[in-house]
């Protein structure tokens, strides 16, 4: 079953900000921005599966990431271009802010 | 009794993003950005007082606004310079994003 992802033009500002307002999710977004597409399993080790599932859903439904099955696992990819087109400069400014804490 | 406001250097990214992730609070921030300091009472007419109090607290404790008693009422002022120093470009990019919805 394919997971639900919003189209680029359906991405809502409040959902993007909500997704980024959680430090754990922001950490995932920063990692994806730095290293590119990453298998779910190698992000956030030691976090309970139900918590992970929740975070992936908030990020996916907010339009921040693609979550796609690759073999038996999901790979997460940051929707950098979609976000940039939808809300120019927003993601870079949040990533920069996160880097200066 | 003076209300609690974080110092500029104590403002946390997650609190700023949480404050901005609510459409009602974002609307208040946009108004303050456009018109400058504004009495509480003339923002968000028709919203229950307890809801207003909640929104002002989230904005104030997140470091987005000064909430200061002026006569018998509070005036809200956007902490634009503090936010810009703390997280350069973040607020302008969110305001721009909010304007393009």
N, CA and C atoms of all chains as a GROMACS GRO file, in nm:
protein
  606
    1UNK      N    1   0.084  -0.120   0.000
    1UNK     CA    2   0.000   0.000   0.000
    1UNK      C    3   0.088   0.125   0.000
    2UNK      N    4   0.065   0.214  -0.095
    2UNK     CA    5   0.146   0.336  -0.103
    2UNK      C    6   0.106   0.430   0.010
    3UNK      N    7   0.202   0.495   0.066
    3UNK     CA    8   0.175   0.591   0.173
    3UNK      C    9   0.128   0.723   0.113
    4UNK      N   10   0.047   0.795   0.189
    4UNK     CA   11  -0.009   0.921   0.141
    4UNK      C   12   0.094   1.034   0.153
    5UNK      N   13   0.116   1.104   0.045
    5UNK     CA   14   0.204   1.222   0.045
    5UNK      C   15   0.126   1.338  -0.018
    6UNK      N   16   0.130   1.457   0.039
    6UNK     CA   17   0.064   1.570  -0.028
    6UNK      C   18   0.139   1.608  -0.155
    7UNK      N   19   0.065   1.656  -0.256
    7UNK     CA   20   0.132   1.713  -0.372
    7UNK      C   21   0.201   1.842  -0.329
    8UNK      N   22   0.298   1.886  -0.408
    8UNK     CA   23   0.376   2.006  -0.369
    8UNK      C   24   0.283   2.123  -0.340
    9UNK      N   25   0.183   2.142  -0.425
    9UNK     CA   26   0.097   2.260  -0.410
    9UNK      C   27  -0.002   2.247  -0.294
   10UNK      N   28  -0.010   2.126  -0.238
   10UNK     CA   29  -0.099   2.106  -0.122
   10UNK      C   30  -0.026   2.122   0.011
   11UNK      N   31   0.105   2.139   0.007
   11UNK     CA   32   0.181   2.150   0.132
   11UNK      C   33   0.139   2.278   0.205
   12UNK      N   34   0.106   2.262   0.334
   12UNK     CA   35   0.055   2.376   0.411
   12UNK      C   36   0.160   2.427   0.509
   13UNK      N   37   0.171   2.558   0.518
   13UNK     CA   38   0.272   2.619   0.603
   13UNK      C   39   0.262   2.570   0.748
   14UNK      N   40   0.140   2.563   0.801
   14UNK     CA   41   0.127   2.524   0.942
   14UNK      C   42   0.175   2.380   0.964
   15UNK      N   43   0.154   2.294   0.864
   15UNK     CA   44   0.199   2.155   0.879
   15UNK      C   45   0.351   2.145   0.872
   16UNK      N   46   0.412   2.227   0.787
   16UNK     CA   47   0.558   2.229   0.777
   16UNK      C   48   0.618   2.278   0.909
   17UNK      N   49   0.562   2.385   0.964
   17UNK     CA   50   0.615   2.441   1.088
   17UNK      C   51   0.593   2.345   1.205
   18UNK      N   52   0.476   2.280   1.208
   18UNK     CA   53   0.451   2.180   1.312
   18UNK      C   54   0.552   2.067   1.303
   19UNK      N   55   0.576   2.019   1.181
   19UNK     CA   56   0.671   1.909   1.163
   19UNK      C   57   0.810   1.949   1.212
   20UNK      N   58   0.849   2.073   1.186
   20UNK     CA   59   0.984   2.118   1.221
   20UNK      C   60   0.997   2.161   1.367
   21UNK      N   61   0.884   2.181   1.435
   21UNK     CA   62   0.888   2.234   1.572
   21UNK      C   63   0.930   2.130   1.675
   22UNK      N   64   0.940   2.005   1.633
   22UNK     CA   65   0.982   1.900   1.726
   22UNK      C   66   1.132   1.872   1.705
   23UNK      N   67   1.211   1.878   1.813
   23UNK     CA   68   1.356   1.864   1.800
   23UNK      C   69   1.399   1.732   1.734
   24UNK      N   70   1.327   1.624   1.763
   24UNK     CA   71   1.362   1.495   1.704
   24UNK      C   72   1.340   1.497   1.554
   25UNK      N   73   1.225   1.551   1.512
   25UNK     CA   74   1.197   1.558   1.368
   25UNK      C   75   1.292   1.655   1.298
   26UNK      N   76   1.324   1.764   1.367
   26UNK     CA   77   1.417   1.860   1.307
   26UNK      C   78   1.554   1.796   1.286
   27UNK      N   79   1.593   1.712   1.380
   27UNK     CA   80   1.720   1.642   1.369
   27UNK      C   81   1.720   1.551   1.245
   28UNK      N   82   1.609   1.482   1.223
   28UNK     CA   83   1.597   1.395   1.105
   28UNK      C   84   1.608   1.478   0.977
   29UNK      N   85   1.538   1.592   0.974
   29UNK     CA   86   1.540   1.678   0.856
   29UNK      C   87   1.683   1.728   0.831
   30UNK      N   88   1.753   1.765   0.938
   30UNK     CA   89   1.891   1.811   0.922
   30UNK      C   90   1.980   1.700   0.866
   31UNK      N   91   1.960   1.579   0.917
   31UNK     CA   92   2.039   1.466   0.867
   31UNK      C   93   2.011   1.443   0.719
   32UNK      N   94   1.883   1.442   0.682
   32UNK     CA   95   1.849   1.419   0.542
   32UNK      C   96   1.905   1.530   0.453
   33UNK      N   97   1.906   1.653   0.505
   33UNK     CA   98   1.960   1.764   0.428
   33UNK      C   99   2.111   1.748   0.408
   34UNK      N  100   2.176   1.689   0.506
   34UNK     CA  101   2.322   1.676   0.499
   34UNK      C  102   2.367   1.554   0.418
   35UNK      N  103   2.298   1.440   0.440
   35UNK     CA  104   2.351   1.316   0.381
   35UNK      C  105   2.266   1.262   0.266
   36UNK      N  106   2.149   1.322   0.242
   36UNK     CA  107   2.065   1.272   0.134
   36UNK      C  108   1.977   1.157   0.179
   37UNK      N  109   1.912   1.087   0.084
   37UNK     CA  110   1.818   0.980   0.117
   37UNK      C  111   1.879   0.878   0.212
   38UNK      N  112   1.801   0.840   0.312
   38UNK     CA  113   1.853   0.754   0.419
   38UNK      C  114   1.748   0.650   0.457
   39UNK      N  115   1.789   0.524   0.477
   39UNK     CA  116   1.693   0.424   0.525
   39UNK      C  117   1.643   0.460   0.665
   40UNK      N  118   1.511   0.444   0.684
   40UNK     CA  119   1.449   0.470   0.815
   40UNK      C  120   1.531   0.413   0.930
   41UNK      N  121   1.572   0.288   0.911
   41UNK     CA  122   1.631   0.212   1.021
   41UNK      C  123   1.761   0.270   1.074
   42UNK      N  124   1.826   0.354   0.995
   42UNK     CA  125   1.955   0.405   1.043
   42UNK      C  126   1.942   0.546   1.100
   43UNK      N  127   1.817   0.594   1.110
   43UNK     CA  128   1.792   0.724   1.173
   43UNK      C  129   1.736   0.698   1.313
   44UNK      N  130   1.771   0.780   1.410
   44UNK     CA  131   1.711   0.772   1.543
   44UNK      C  132   1.718   0.634   1.604
   45UNK      N  133   1.834   0.579   1.617
   45UNK     CA  134   1.845   0.448   1.682
   45UNK      C  135   1.806   0.456   1.828
   46UNK      N  136   1.741   0.351   1.878
   46UNK     CA  137   1.702   0.346   2.018
   46UNK      C  138   1.567   0.411   2.047
   47UNK      N  139   1.502   0.463   1.943
   47UNK     CA  140   1.369   0.524   1.963
   47UNK      C  141   1.262   0.417   1.935
   48UNK      N  142   1.159   0.407   2.021
   48UNK     CA  143   1.054   0.303   2.001
   48UNK      C  144   0.990   0.314   1.863
   49UNK      N  145   0.954   0.198   1.809
   49UNK     CA  146   0.900   0.193   1.672
   49UNK      C  147   0.774   0.279   1.656
   50UNK      N  148   0.688   0.279   1.758
   50UNK     CA  149   0.562   0.355   1.746
   50UNK      C  150   0.591   0.506   1.739
   51UNK      N  151   0.696   0.546   1.812
   51UNK     CA  152   0.735   0.688   1.807
   51UNK      C  153   0.790   0.724   1.670
   52UNK      N  154   0.874   0.633   1.617
   52UNK     CA  155   0.929   0.656   1.484
   52UNK      C  156   0.817   0.668   1.382
   53UNK      N  157   0.723   0.574   1.386
   53UNK     CA  158   0.613   0.574   1.291
   53UNK      C  159   0.538   0.707   1.296
   54UNK      N  160   0.517   0.756   1.418
   54UNK     CA  161   0.449   0.885   1.435
   54UNK      C  162   0.529   0.998   1.369
   55UNK      N  163   0.660   1.003   1.398
   55UNK     CA  164   0.742   1.111   1.341
   55UNK      C  165   0.746   1.103   1.188
   56UNK      N  166   0.760   0.981   1.133
   56UNK     CA  167   0.763   0.969   0.986
   56UNK      C  168   0.631   1.018   0.927
   57UNK      N  169   0.521   0.987   0.995
   57UNK     CA  170   0.390   1.029   0.941
   57UNK      C  171   0.377   1.182   0.941
   58UNK      N  172   0.417   1.246   1.052
   58UNK     CA  173   0.406   1.393   1.060
   58UNK      C  174   0.493   1.458   0.953
   59UNK      N  175   0.613   1.405   0.934
   59UNK     CA  176   0.703   1.459   0.832
   59UNK      C  177   0.648   1.434   0.691
   60UNK      N  178   0.596   1.313   0.669
   60UNK     CA  179   0.546   1.277   0.536
   60UNK      C  180   0.420   1.356   0.502
   61UNK      N  181   0.324   1.357   0.595
   61UNK     CA  182   0.196   1.425   0.569
   61UNK      C  183   0.213   1.577   0.567
   62UNK      N  184   0.317   1.626   0.632
   62UNK     CA  185   0.347   1.770   0.626
   62UNK      C  186   0.414   1.810   0.496
   63UNK      N  187   0.457   1.710   0.419
   63UNK     CA  188   0.519   1.739   0.290
   63UNK      C  189   0.670   1.758   0.299
   64UNK      N  190   0.727   1.720   0.413
   64UNK     CA  191   0.872   1.740   0.430
   64UNK      C  192   0.954   1.630   0.365
   65UNK      N  193   0.900   1.509   0.363
   65UNK     CA  194   0.979   1.396   0.312
   65UNK      C  195   0.897   1.305   0.221
   66UNK      N  196   0.970   1.236   0.134
   66UNK     CA  197   0.915   1.119   0.066
   66UNK      C  198   0.954   0.997   0.152
   67UNK      N  199   0.856   0.909   0.175
   67UNK     CA  200   0.885   0.785   0.247
   67UNK      C  201   0.850   0.671   0.152
   68UNK      N  202   0.952   0.610   0.094
   68UNK     CA  203   0.930   0.512  -0.012
   68UNK      C  204   0.992   0.376   0.021
   69UNK      N  205   0.917   0.271  -0.011
   69UNK     CA  206   0.968   0.136   0.013
   69UNK      C  207   1.081   0.106  -0.084
   70UNK      N  208   1.193   0.066  -0.028
   70UNK     CA  209   1.308   0.022  -0.109
   70UNK      C  210   1.345  -0.114  -0.052
   71UNK      N  211   1.314  -0.221  -0.129
   71UNK     CA  212   1.331  -0.354  -0.074
   71UNK      C  213   1.236  -0.372   0.045
   72UNK      N  214   1.289  -0.417   0.156
   72UNK     CA  215   1.203  -0.443   0.272
   72UNK      C  216   1.199  -0.326   0.369
   73UNK      N  217   1.260  -0.216   0.331
   73UNK     CA  218   1.265  -0.104   0.424
   73UNK      C  219   1.220   0.025   0.355
   74UNK      N  220   1.188   0.125   0.436
   74UNK     CA  221   1.156   0.256   0.380
   74UNK      C  222   1.280   0.344   0.375
   75UNK      N  223   1.288   0.421   0.268
   75UNK     CA  224   1.392   0.522   0.259
   75UNK      C  225   1.326   0.659   0.268
   76UNK      N  226   1.388   0.750   0.343
   76UNK     CA  227   1.335   0.886   0.358
   76UNK      C  228   1.420   0.983   0.275
   77UNK      N  229   1.350   1.070   0.203
   77UNK     CA  230   1.418   1.170   0.121
   77UNK      C  231   1.354   1.306   0.149
   78UNK      N  232   1.436   1.406   0.173
   78UNK     CA  233   1.385   1.541   0.197
   78UNK      C  234   1.330   1.600   0.067
   79UNK      N  235   1.210   1.659   0.074
   79UNK     CA  236   1.148   1.719  -0.046
   79UNK      C  237   1.195   1.865  -0.061
   80UNK      N  238   1.324   1.878  -0.073
   80UNK     CA  239   1.388   2.010  -0.072
   80UNK      C  240   1.335   2.101  -0.183
   81UNK      N  241   1.328   2.048  -0.306
   81UNK     CA  242   1.285   2.131  -0.419
   81UNK      C  243   1.138   2.171  -0.408
   82UNK      N  244   1.054   2.074  -0.367
   82UNK     CA  245   0.911   2.105  -0.350
   82UNK      C  246   0.893   2.214  -0.244
   83UNK      N  247   0.967   2.201  -0.134
   83UNK     CA  248   0.954   2.299  -0.025
   83UNK      C  249   1.004   2.436  -0.070
   84UNK      N  250   1.113   2.435  -0.146
   84UNK     CA  251   1.171   2.561  -0.191
   84UNK      C  252   1.075   2.633  -0.288
   85UNK      N  253   1.012   2.554  -0.374
   85UNK     CA  254   0.917   2.615  -0.468
   85UNK      C  255   0.796   2.670  -0.393
   86UNK      N  256   0.749   2.591  -0.294
   86UNK     CA  257   0.627   2.628  -0.221
   86UNK      C  258   0.652   2.747  -0.128
   87UNK      N  259   0.760   2.738  -0.050
   87UNK     CA  260   0.790   2.842   0.049
   87UNK      C  261   0.938   2.881   0.038
   88UNK      N  262   0.971   2.967  -0.058
   88UNK     CA  263   1.112   2.998  -0.084
   88UNK      C  264   1.186   3.048   0.040
   89UNK      N  265   1.301   2.988   0.064
   89UNK     CA  266   1.387   3.033   0.173
   89UNK      C  267   1.353   2.981   0.310
   90UNK      N  268   1.236   2.918   0.324
   90UNK     CA  269   1.192   2.877   0.458
   90UNK      C  270   1.280   2.766   0.515
   91UNK      N  271   1.294   2.656   0.441
   91UNK     CA  272   1.373   2.544   0.493
   91UNK      C  273   1.518   2.584   0.517
   92UNK      N  274   1.583   2.654   0.422
   92UNK     CA  275   1.721   2.696   0.450
   92UNK      C  276   1.733   2.780   0.577
   93UNK      N  277   1.636   2.868   0.602
   93UNK     CA  278   1.647   2.953   0.721
   93UNK      C  279   1.629   2.871   0.849
   94UNK      N  280   1.542   2.770   0.843
   94UNK     CA  281   1.524   2.684   0.962
   94UNK      C  282   1.650   2.600   0.984
   95UNK      N  283   1.707   2.546   0.876
   95UNK     CA  284   1.828   2.464   0.890
   95UNK      C  285   1.943   2.550   0.945
   96UNK      N  286   1.952   2.674   0.897
   96UNK     CA  287   2.055   2.764   0.945
   96UNK      C  288   2.032   2.794   1.094
   97UNK      N  289   1.907   2.820   1.130
   97UNK     CA  290   1.873   2.847   1.270
   97UNK      C  291   1.908   2.727   1.357
   98UNK      N  292   1.878   2.608   1.308
   98UNK     CA  293   1.905   2.486   1.385
   98UNK      C  294   2.055   2.467   1.404
   99UNK      N  295   2.132   2.514   1.309
   99UNK     CA  296   2.277   2.499   1.318
   99UNK      C  297   2.343   2.597   1.412
  100UNK      N  298   2.271   2.700   1.451
  100UNK     CA  299   2.331   2.805   1.535
  100UNK      C  300   2.288   2.795   1.680
  101UNK      N  301   2.214   2.691   1.714
  101UNK     CA  302   2.168   2.680   1.853
  101UNK      C  303   2.283   2.653   1.949
  102UNK      N  304   0.193   4.242   3.839
  102UNK     CA  305   0.295   4.138   3.820
  102UNK      C  306   0.344   4.137   3.676
  103UNK      N  307   0.476   4.146   3.660
  103UNK     CA  308   0.531   4.146   3.524
  103UNK      C  309   0.521   4.006   3.464
  104UNK      N  310   0.491   4.001   3.336
  104UNK     CA  311   0.481   3.872   3.268
  104UNK      C  312   0.621   3.822   3.231
  105UNK      N  313   0.636   3.690   3.226
  105UNK     CA  314   0.765   3.629   3.196
  105UNK      C  315   0.794   3.634   3.045
  106UNK      N  316   0.910   3.686   3.011
  106UNK     CA  317   0.956   3.687   2.871
  106UNK      C  318   1.097   3.628   2.869
  107UNK      N  319   1.128   3.541   2.773
  107UNK     CA  320   1.267   3.494   2.764
  107UNK      C  321   1.359   3.606   2.717
  108UNK      N  322   1.484   3.603   2.763
  108UNK     CA  323   1.584   3.694   2.706
  108UNK      C  324   1.610   3.652   2.562
  109UNK      N  325   1.664   3.743   2.482
  109UNK     CA  326   1.688   3.712   2.340
  109UNK      C  327   1.768   3.584   2.324
  110UNK      N  328   1.873   3.568   2.405
  110UNK     CA  329   1.961   3.453   2.387
  110UNK      C  330   1.898   3.324   2.439
  111UNK      N  331   1.786   3.335   2.508
  111UNK     CA  332   1.717   3.215   2.559
  111UNK      C  333   1.609   3.167   2.463
  112UNK      N  334   1.582   3.242   2.358
  112UNK     CA  335   1.475   3.204   2.265
  112UNK      C  336   1.513   3.074   2.195
  113UNK      N  337   1.421   2.977   2.198
  113UNK     CA  338   1.451   2.844   2.142
  113UNK      C  339   1.378   2.824   2.010
  114UNK      N  340   1.449   2.765   1.914
  114UNK     CA  341   1.393   2.744   1.782
  114UNK      C  342   1.261   2.667   1.786
  115UNK      N  343   1.256   2.560   1.866
  115UNK     CA  344   1.134   2.479   1.868
  115UNK      C  345   1.014   2.558   1.920
  116UNK      N  346   1.040   2.648   2.014
  116UNK     CA  347   0.930   2.729   2.068
  116UNK      C  348   0.882   2.832   1.966
  117UNK      N  349   0.976   2.887   1.890
  117UNK     CA  350   0.939   2.983   1.785
  117UNK      C  351   0.854   2.913   1.678
  118UNK      N  352   0.899   2.795   1.636
  118UNK     CA  353   0.826   2.723   1.531
  118UNK      C  354   0.690   2.676   1.581
  119UNK      N  355   0.684   2.633   1.707
  119UNK     CA  356   0.555   2.594   1.765
  119UNK      C  357   0.460   2.714   1.768
  120UNK      N  358   0.512   2.828   1.810
  120UNK     CA  359   0.428   2.948   1.817
  120UNK      C  360   0.373   2.984   1.679
  121UNK      N  361   0.457   2.969   1.577
  121UNK     CA  362   0.418   3.010   1.441
  121UNK      C  363   0.335   2.904   1.369
  122UNK      N  364   0.332   2.782   1.422
  122UNK     CA  365   0.264   2.672   1.351
  122UNK      C  366   0.113   2.677   1.364
  123UNK      N  367   0.063   2.766   1.448
  123UNK     CA  368  -0.082   2.780   1.463
  123UNK      C  369  -0.130   2.898   1.378
  124UNK      N  370  -0.229   2.873   1.289
  124UNK     CA  371  -0.273   2.979   1.197
  124UNK      C  372  -0.321   3.106   1.267
  125UNK      N  373  -0.385   3.092   1.382
  125UNK     CA  374  -0.434   3.210   1.454
  125UNK      C  375  -0.317   3.292   1.505
  126UNK      N  376  -0.218   3.223   1.562
  126UNK     CA  377  -0.101   3.297   1.614
  126UNK      C  378  -0.020   3.358   1.500
  127UNK      N  379  -0.012   3.284   1.389
  127UNK     CA  380   0.062   3.337   1.274
  127UNK      C  381  -0.005   3.464   1.222
  128UNK      N  382  -0.137   3.463   1.225
  128UNK     CA  383  -0.211   3.582   1.181
  128UNK      C  384  -0.178   3.702   1.270
  129UNK      N  385  -0.170   3.679   1.400
  129UNK     CA  386  -0.135   3.786   1.493
  129UNK      C  387   0.006   3.839   1.463
  130UNK      N  388   0.099   3.747   1.441
  130UNK     CA  389   0.237   3.786   1.412
  130UNK      C  390   0.243   3.868   1.282
  131UNK      N  391   0.167   3.825   1.182
  131UNK     CA  392   0.164   3.901   1.056
  131UNK      C  393   0.108   4.041   1.078
  132UNK      N  394   0.003   4.050   1.158
  132UNK     CA  395  -0.056   4.182   1.186
  132UNK      C  396   0.045   4.271   1.256
  133UNK      N  397   0.112   4.217   1.359
  133UNK     CA  398   0.210   4.296   1.433
  133UNK      C  399   0.326   4.339   1.342
  134UNK      N  400   0.363   4.250   1.249
  134UNK     CA  401   0.471   4.283   1.156
  134UNK      C  402   0.430   4.397   1.062
  135UNK      N  403   0.302   4.400   1.030
  135UNK     CA  404   0.253   4.501   0.935
  135UNK      C  405   0.222   4.634   1.001
  136UNK      N  406   0.156   4.629   1.118
  136UNK     CA  407   0.106   4.756   1.175
  136UNK      C  408   0.183   4.802   1.298
  137UNK      N  409   0.274   4.718   1.351
  137UNK     CA  410   0.348   4.758   1.470
  137UNK      C  411   0.271   4.726   1.598
  138UNK      N  412   0.317   4.779   1.712
  138UNK     CA  413   0.257   4.748   1.841
  138UNK      C  414   0.106   4.770   1.840
  139UNK      N  415   0.034   4.674   1.896
  139UNK     CA  416  -0.112   4.676   1.888
  139UNK      C  417  -0.172   4.633   2.022
  140UNK      N  418  -0.277   4.702   2.069
  140UNK     CA  419  -0.344   4.658   2.191
  140UNK      C  420  -0.406   4.519   2.170
  141UNK      N  421  -0.391   4.432   2.271
  141UNK     CA  422  -0.451   4.297   2.267
  141UNK      C  423  -0.594   4.300   2.218
  142UNK      N  424  -0.669   4.392   2.273
  142UNK     CA  425  -0.814   4.392   2.253
  142UNK      C  426  -0.857   4.412   2.109
  143UNK      N  427  -0.769   4.467   2.026
  143UNK     CA  428  -0.811   4.492   1.888
  143UNK      C  429  -0.762   4.385   1.792
  144UNK      N  430  -0.702   4.279   1.848
  144UNK     CA  431  -0.660   4.164   1.766
  144UNK      C  432  -0.759   4.051   1.791
  145UNK      N  433  -0.789   3.974   1.690
  145UNK     CA  434  -0.871   3.853   1.707
  145UNK      C  435  -1.004   3.880   1.776
  146UNK      N  436  -1.082   3.967   1.723
  146UNK     CA  437  -1.213   3.992   1.782
  146UNK      C  438  -1.303   3.868   1.771
  147UNK      N  439  -1.384   3.845   1.872
  147UNK     CA  440  -1.477   3.731   1.871
  147UNK      C  441  -1.417   3.601   1.919
  148UNK      N  442  -1.289   3.602   1.957
  148UNK     CA  443  -1.225   3.481   2.010
  148UNK      C  444  -1.239   3.482   2.163
  149UNK      N  445  -1.274   3.366   2.225
  149UNK     CA  446  -1.293   3.362   2.371
  149UNK      C  447  -1.166   3.406   2.445
  150UNK      N  448  -1.186   3.473   2.560
  150UNK     CA  449  -1.075   3.530   2.634
  150UNK      C  450  -0.971   3.425   2.675
  151UNK      N  451  -1.018   3.304   2.712
  151UNK     CA  452  -0.923   3.202   2.757
  151UNK      C  453  -0.834   3.156   2.641
  152UNK      N  454  -0.893   3.154   2.521
  152UNK     CA  455  -0.815   3.117   2.403
  152UNK      C  456  -0.711   3.224   2.373
  153UNK      N  457  -0.754   3.350   2.383
  153UNK     CA  458  -0.660   3.461   2.361
  153UNK      C  459  -0.544   3.452   2.459
  154UNK      N  460  -0.576   3.434   2.587
  154UNK     CA  461  -0.473   3.427   2.691
  154UNK      C  462  -0.372   3.318   2.658
  155UNK      N  463  -0.423   3.205   2.612
  155UNK     CA  464  -0.335   3.094   2.573
  155UNK      C  465  -0.242   3.136   2.459
  156UNK      N  466  -0.300   3.195   2.354
  156UNK     CA  467  -0.217   3.234   2.238
  156UNK      C  468  -0.112   3.338   2.277
  157UNK      N  469  -0.152   3.437   2.359
  157UNK     CA  470  -0.054   3.540   2.400
  157UNK      C  471   0.060   3.474   2.478
  158UNK      N  472   0.025   3.377   2.562
  158UNK     CA  473   0.129   3.312   2.643
  158UNK      C  474   0.228   3.236   2.554
  159UNK      N  475   0.175   3.159   2.457
  159UNK     CA  476   0.264   3.082   2.368
  159UNK      C  477   0.355   3.176   2.289
  160UNK      N  478   0.299   3.286   2.241
  160UNK     CA  479   0.378   3.384   2.166
  160UNK      C  480   0.482   3.452   2.256
  161UNK      N  481   0.439   3.487   2.377
  161UNK     CA  482   0.528   3.558   2.468
  161UNK      C  483   0.641   3.467   2.517
  162UNK      N  484   0.604   3.347   2.563
  162UNK     CA  485   0.705   3.256   2.618
  162UNK      C  486   0.795   3.199   2.508
  163UNK      N  487   0.746   3.200   2.384
  163UNK     CA  488   0.828   3.157   2.272
  163UNK      C  489   0.927   3.265   2.229
  164UNK      N  490   0.909   3.386   2.281
  164UNK     CA  491   1.002   3.495   2.248
  164UNK      C  492   0.960   3.574   2.125
  165UNK      N  493   0.836   3.553   2.079
  165UNK     CA  494   0.790   3.622   1.958
  165UNK      C  495   0.744   3.765   1.986
  166UNK      N  496   0.688   3.786   2.103
  166UNK     CA  497   0.629   3.918   2.132
  166UNK      C  498   0.666   3.967   2.272
  167UNK      N  499   0.664   4.098   2.285
  167UNK     CA  500   0.657   4.161   2.417
  167UNK      C  501   0.509   4.184   2.446
  168UNK      N  502   0.468   4.148   2.568
  168UNK     CA  503   0.330   4.174   2.611
  168UNK      C  504   0.339   4.266   2.732
  169UNK      N  505   0.311   4.393   2.712
  169UNK     CA  506   0.333   4.492   2.818
  169UNK      C  507   0.206   4.569   2.852
  170UNK      N  508   0.188   4.591   2.983
  170UNK     CA  509   0.072   4.666   3.028
  170UNK      C  510   0.088   4.813   2.989
  171UNK      N  511  -0.012   4.864   2.920
  171UNK     CA  512  -0.016   5.006   2.886
  171UNK      C  513  -0.152   5.054   2.933
  172UNK      N  514  -0.153   5.132   3.041
  172UNK     CA  515  -0.280   5.169   3.102
  172UNK      C  516  -0.348   5.042   3.154
  173UNK      N  517  -0.471   5.020   3.117
  173UNK     CA  518  -0.545   4.905   3.169
  173UNK      C  519  -0.542   4.787   3.073
  174UNK      N  520  -0.465   4.799   2.967
  174UNK     CA  521  -0.465   4.692   2.868
  174UNK      C  522  -0.323   4.651   2.834
  175UNK      N  523  -0.308   4.536   2.773
  175UNK     CA  524  -0.177   4.493   2.726
  175UNK      C  525  -0.158   4.535   2.580
  176UNK      N  526  -0.035   4.573   2.549
  176UNK     CA  527   0.002   4.598   2.410
  176UNK      C  528   0.101   4.491   2.367
  177UNK      N  529   0.083   4.439   2.246
  177UNK     CA  530   0.173   4.337   2.193
  177UNK      C  531   0.266   4.400   2.090
  178UNK      N  532   0.393   4.364   2.101
  178UNK     CA  533   0.495   4.415   2.008
  178UNK      C  534   0.578   4.297   1.959
  179UNK      N  535   0.596   4.284   1.829
  179UNK     CA  536   0.678   4.177   1.772
  179UNK      C  537   0.825   4.201   1.808
  180UNK      N  538   0.895   4.097   1.852
  180UNK     CA  539   1.038   4.109   1.888
  180UNK      C  540   1.124   4.084   1.764
  181UNK      N  541   1.100   4.166   1.664
  181UNK     CA  542   1.162   4.144   1.533
  181UNK      C  543   1.314   4.142   1.538
  182UNK      N  544   1.373   4.241   1.608
  182UNK     CA  545   1.519   4.251   1.612
  182UNK      C  546   1.581   4.135   1.691
  183UNK      N  547   1.519   4.100   1.803
  183UNK     CA  548   1.570   3.987   1.882
  183UNK      C  549   1.565   3.858   1.800
  184UNK      N  550   1.456   3.838   1.729
  184UNK     CA  551   1.442   3.715   1.649
  184UNK      C  552   1.542   3.714   1.534
  185UNK      N  553   1.564   3.831   1.475
  185UNK     CA  554   1.657   3.838   1.362
  185UNK      C  555   1.800   3.811   1.408
  186UNK      N  556   1.833   3.863   1.525
  186UNK     CA  557   1.968   3.837   1.578
  186UNK      C  558   1.986   3.690   1.612
  187UNK      N  559   1.879   3.633   1.670
  187UNK     CA  560   1.887   3.494   1.718
  187UNK      C  561   1.885   3.396   1.601
  188UNK      N  562   1.790   3.415   1.510
  188UNK     CA  563   1.773   3.322   1.397
  188UNK      C  564   1.758   3.403   1.267
  189UNK      N  565   1.871   3.447   1.211
  189UNK     CA  566   1.865   3.538   1.096
  189UNK      C  567   1.783   3.482   0.979
  190UNK      N  568   1.693   3.564   0.930
  190UNK     CA  569   1.615   3.526   0.811
  190UNK      C  570   1.494   3.439   0.838
  191UNK      N  571   1.482   3.386   0.959
  191UNK     CA  572   1.373   3.292   0.984
  191UNK      C  573   1.235   3.359   0.978
  192UNK      N  574   1.218   3.464   1.059
  192UNK     CA  575   1.087   3.529   1.061
  192UNK      C  576   1.049   3.585   0.924
  193UNK      N  577   1.141   3.656   0.854
  193UNK     CA  578   1.104   3.704   0.720
  193UNK      C  579   1.060   3.592   0.626
  194UNK      N  580   1.126   3.476   0.634
  194UNK     CA  581   1.089   3.368   0.542
  194UNK      C  582   0.951   3.310   0.578
  195UNK      N  583   0.920   3.305   0.706
  195UNK     CA  584   0.787   3.256   0.746
  195UNK      C  585   0.680   3.358   0.705
  196UNK      N  586   0.707   3.486   0.725
  196UNK     CA  587   0.609   3.589   0.686
  196UNK      C  588   0.586   3.587   0.535
  197UNK      N  589   0.695   3.567   0.460
  197UNK     CA  590   0.683   3.559   0.315
  197UNK      C  591   0.601   3.436   0.276
  198UNK      N  592   0.631   3.323   0.342
  198UNK     CA  593   0.556   3.200   0.314
  198UNK      C  594   0.408   3.219   0.346
  199UNK      N  595   0.379   3.285   0.456
  199UNK     CA  596   0.240   3.306   0.496
  199UNK      C  597   0.167   3.394   0.396
  200UNK      N  598   0.242   3.481   0.333
  200UNK     CA  599   0.182   3.573   0.236
  200UNK      C  600   0.154   3.509   0.102
  201UNK      N  601   0.213   3.392   0.076
  201UNK     CA  602   0.199   3.330  -0.055
  201UNK      C  603   0.102   3.214  -0.054
  202UNK      N  604   0.034   3.192   0.059
  202UNK     CA  605  -0.057   3.077   0.065
  202UNK      C  606  -0.175   3.097  -0.027
   0.00000   0.00000   0.00000
